[in-house]
Amino acid sequence: MSRYLGNIQTGRLEWIGLRPERKAPMRAVKQALAIADRGLQGDRRMLGSKGAARQITIISDEFIRSIAVNLGREFISPDLLRRNLVVSGFNLNALRYQHIQIGEAVFQLTAKCHPCSRMDSTLGEGGLAAMLGYGGMCANIIESGKIQCGDAVVYLPPGTYQDRQMSLC
């Protein structure tokens, strides 16, 4: 699949959200520190097991707009969807299992992030169904660094990240 990704556009980080604890409201921030194998500083996932499979969650602005259309709304606030990052400008699903760089940090997109049953109570009846296929991706943080709203989201083709690591040795 990666052979088809050579022309992936550079995207943009639009929004960052942190959950200080389970079921707590999301807290929007302008910047955050992504810590390798852990999560975003200030997010509850930092307290979980090192190397957990779901260190952060990412959704695209384009997916959020599709969810809004599916629900007959003009707008949905990103904090309602409980994802950590909102990006725009590229097909997020095309980058599953690939590396991306946002600001100083490097991430590997791992699995689709399926909506939970809480979306019906949060978004109203049909909320979960409206999100199916549009839930975004889970990602692991491979390299720590600061991220901030407005940062470019850059696809790192296979070998790019590994080559960069070898040059640092």
N, C-alpha and C positions, 0 to 999 in steps of 0.2 A: 504494500500500500504506500509506503513512504516514497516510492519512485514517482508517484503522482503528485507529490506535495511541493515540488520545486518552486511553484509560483504562488505559494500561500502568501497573502498580503500581511503586512505588519498591522497589528491591531493596536488597541489602546486600553489601558486600565481605567475604568470609569468610576468604580466605587469599591470601597473596602469596608467590610463589616466584621465585627468581633462579637462573640458571645462569651461573656465572662463566666457563665455557668449554664448547665442544662436547663432548657425551657425559658431561660432569661431572654428579654428582648435584645435584638441586635443593636450594637452601638456603632454608628457610622464614624469612620476616622479618615483623615486625609492621607495618612502614611502609616506603615507598620513595619516591623522587623520580622522577616520570615526566617525561621530557625530550622536548619537542616535536620531531617528525621523527626521533627517535633510538630511544628505548626506556626501560627502567627502569635507573636508575643501579645498576651492579653486575652487570647481566645481559650476557651475551655479545653480544646483539643491538646493544648500544651501540657495539660495535666495527665494525659493518657500515656499509654505505653510508647516508648521510643520506637520509631520505625513503623508505627501503625499505618494501615493501608489508606486511611482517610484523614490525612493531616490537614488538608484544606479542601474547600469546594469552590468550583468556578462555574459561573453561568454567563451566557452572552446576553447582551442587551437585546439582540435580535430574538433570542428565545423568550425573553420577558415580554417583548411586544407580541409574540405569537400567543403566549399564555393569556395576555390581556384580550386579544381578539377572540380566543376560544371562550372567554368568559363574558364577552360583550362589554368589555370595559375599554376606556381610552388609555388608562395608565395603571400600573401596579408598582408600588414602592418595593425596591429590591430587598429591604429588610424583612418583608413579609415572607419571602421565599427561603430565608435562612441560609443563604450561600455566603461564603466569605468574600469572593471577588466577583465583580461584574466587568466583563471585557466586551469589546466591540470591534467590528471591522473584519472578521474572518469566520470561517466555518469551524467552530469549536469541536464538533464531533469528528471532523477529519483528522484531528490531531491526537486521537486516542493512542496511547503507548508512546507518544513522542515527547521530546523535550522542548520547553519554551523558556525564554528569559523575560522576566519582568523586572525592570529596574536592575538592581544588583543581584537578584536571586534567580536561581534556575529550578524549574519544576519539571516533573514527569507526570503527564496526564495518564491516569491508570484505568479507571472504570467509570461507566456512566453513573451519575448520581440520581437515583430514582427518588421520586417524591414520597414523602411519608403520609400516613393517613391524617396527620394533623392539618394538611393543606385544605381539607374540606371545612374544618372549623375556622381556619385562618382566612381563606379566600371565599368561603361560602360553598354551598352545594355545587358539586362538580369541579371543585378546585383541584383535587388529585387527578381526575381524568384530564383536565385542561393542561396539566403539566406533563403527562405521559409523553416521552420522547423529547421533552424540552427541559429536563431537570438539570442539565449541565454535566460536569465531570468532577470526579474526585482526583486529587493530585497529591503527590509526595514532593516534599521540598528536598532537592538534591544538593543545592548550594545556598547557604545563608546569605542574606543581604536585605537592604532597605528597599521597600517598594512604596510608591506613592501614586495617587490619582494623577492621571495624565501620562504616566510612563508608557513607553512603547511595549507591546507584547510581540516578541520576535520568535519565530519558529527556528529551532536549531536542527538542521538536517542530521540524519544519522552520521556519527563520526565526529561532528563538530564539537559536541560537548566533550567527548572522550579525548579528542585531539587537544582541546584547550586544557584539559586536566593534565595531560602528559607534558605540555609546555610549561606548566607551573612547577613541575617537579625539579 
